[in-house]
Amino acid sequence: MRKSNSSFNFKNILTKRVAAFLIDLGLIKYINKGFALSWESFLKSFFILPPEISQKIGNLSKSLSILILPLIFISYFTFMHFLGNGKTFGKFICQIKIKENNGDAPSFINCLLRSLAYSLCFFIGPFLFLIPFITKDGKGIQDWVSNTAVTESTKLKKEDMQKERQLELFEEERAS
């Protein structure tokens, strides 16, 4: 009898990268749809328009959605990586993050370069996302362009977290 795998276990960092990217793409889709619907609603409710123009606005919002997708895509990954210290929502859920090759949190420029490389792969040739599966180090175009690497996100132990939160009132020498 086969054992059912009811809980999905992330064993491989490449699997985590794929899952995180798909989660982020889902969020980008909803953000994009939200912008398009907000624009359409704004135009229809703020202006008194004939029905034929209202219908054209509906068609225009679909085109607008396609036009602003690259901007949302690049903005999402740039700001989430930078403000999240290398994590997006998908990376947070999958417990991975990006770091510069020297181990530091990614700079804004590296986050922007990574996002531009993501958009190149996504909009020009999605097959380029398969490169990490071929290389020995598991790096893709976005990693090479931005000088970053995807690593496991380590969780701090409760004791370490409490030590970080605790204020140091005295120097360590005087306290003992």
For each residue, the residues with C-beta under 8 A, 3 or more apart:
1:
2:
3:
4:
5: 8 9
6:
7:
8: 5
9: 5
10: 15 16 19 94 95
11: 15
12: 15 16
13: 16 17 96 138 150 151 152
14: 17 18 132 133 138
15: 10 11 12 18 19
16: 10 12 13 19 20 94 95 96
17: 13 14 20 21 94 96 132 150
18: 14 15 21 22
19: 10 15 16 22 23 90 93 94
20: 16 17 23 24 88 90 91 93 94 96
21: 17 18 24 25 90 129
22: 18 19 25 26 90
23: 19 20 26 27 89 90 93 94
24: 20 21 27 28 76 77 80 88 89 90 91
25: 21 22 28 29
26: 22 23 29 30
27: 23 24 30 31 76 89 90
28: 24 25 31 32 69 72 73 76
29: 25 26 32 33
30: 26 27 33 34
31: 27 28 34 35 72 76
32: 28 29 35 36 65 68 69 72
33: 29 30 36 37 65
34: 30 31 37 38
35: 31 32 38 39 65 68 72
36: 32 33 39 40 61 62 64 65 68
37: 33 34 40 41 61
38: 34 35 41 42
39: 35 36 42 43 61 64
40: 36 37 43 44 57 58 60 61
41: 37 38 44 45
42: 38 39 45 46
43: 39 40 46 47 49 57
44: 40 41 47 49 54 57
45: 41 42
46: 42 43
47: 43 44
48:
49: 43 44 53 54 57
50: 53 54
51: 54 55
52: 55 56
53: 49 50 56 57
54: 44 49 50 51 57 58
55: 51 52 58 59
56: 52 53 59 60
57: 40 43 44 49 53 54 60 61
58: 40 54 55 61 62
59: 55 56 62 63
60: 40 56 57 63 64
61: 36 37 39 40 57 58 64 65
62: 36 58 59 65 66
63: 59 60 66 67
64: 36 39 60 61 67 68
65: 32 33 35 36 61 62 68 69
66: 62 63 69
67: 63 64 70
68: 32 35 36 64 65 71 72
69: 28 32 65 66 72 73
70: 67 73 74 119 123
71: 68 74 75
72: 28 31 32 35 68 69 75 76
73: 28 69 70 76 77 115 118 119 122
74: 70 71 77 78 112 115 116 118 119
75: 71 72 78 79 115
76: 24 27 28 31 72 73 79 80 88 115
77: 24 73 74 80 81 88 111 114 115 118
78: 74 75 81 82 108 111 112 114 115
79: 75 76 82 83 111
80: 24 76 77 83 84 87 88 89
81: 77 78 84 86 87 88 98 106 111 114 115
82: 78 79 106 107 108 111
83: 79 80
84: 80 81 87 88 91 92 97
85: 97 105 106
86: 81 91 97 98 99 105 106 148
87: 80 81 84 91 92 96 97 98 153
88: 20 24 76 77 80 81 84 91 92
89: 23 24 27 80 92 93
90: 19 20 21 22 23 24 27 93 94
91: 20 24 84 86 87 88 94 95 96 97 98 150 153
92: 84 87 88 89 95 153
93: 19 20 23 89 90
94: 10 16 17 19 20 23 90 91
95: 10 16 91 92 152 153 155
96: 13 16 17 20 87 91 150 151 152 153
97: 84 85 86 87 91 150 151 153
98: 81 86 87 91 106 114 146 148 149 150 151
99: 86 103 104 105 106 148 149 151
100: 103 104 105 106 107 110 147 148
101: 147 148 149
102:
103: 99 100
104: 99 100 107
105: 85 86 99 100
106: 81 82 85 86 98 99 100 110 111 114 146 148
107: 82 100 104 110 111
108: 78 82 111 112
109: 112 113
110: 100 106 107 113 114 146 147 148
111: 77 78 79 81 82 106 107 108 114 115 146
112: 74 78 108 109 115 116
113: 109 110 116 117 145 146
114: 77 78 81 98 106 110 111 117 118 142 143 145 146 148
115: 73 74 75 76 77 78 81 111 112 118 119
116: 74 112 113 119 120 145
117: 113 114 120 121 141 142 144 145 146
118: 73 74 77 114 115 121 122 142
119: 70 73 74 115 116 122 123
120: 116 117 123 124 128 141
121: 117 118 124 125 126 128 129 140 141 142
122: 73 118 119 126 129
123: 70 119 120
124: 120 121 128
125: 121 128
126: 121 122 129
127: 130
128: 120 121 124 125 131 140 141
129: 21 121 122 126 132 140
130: 127 133 134
131: 128 134 135 139 140 141
132: 14 17 129 135 138 139 140 143
133: 14 130 138
134: 130 131
135: 131 132 138 139 140
136:
137: 149
138: 13 14 132 133 135 150
139: 131 132 135 143 144 149
140: 121 128 129 131 132 135 143 144
141: 117 120 121 128 131 144 145
142: 114 117 118 121 145 146 148
143: 114 132 139 140 146 147 148 149 150
144: 117 139 140 141 147
145: 113 114 116 117 141 142
146: 98 106 110 111 113 114 117 142 143
147: 100 101 110 143 144
148: 86 98 99 100 101 106 110 114 142 143
149: 98 99 101 137 139 143
150: 13 17 91 96 97 98 138 143
151: 13 96 97 98 99
152: 13 95 96
153: 87 91 92 95 96 97
154:
155: 95
156: 160 161 164
157: 160 161
158: 161 162
159: 162 163
160: 156 157 163 164
161: 156 157 158 164 165
162: 158 159 165 166
163: 159 160 166
164: 156 160 161
165: 161 162
166: 162 163
167:
168: 171 172
169:
170: 174 175
171: 168 174 175
172: 168 175 176
173: 176
174: 170 171
175: 170 171 172
176: 172 173
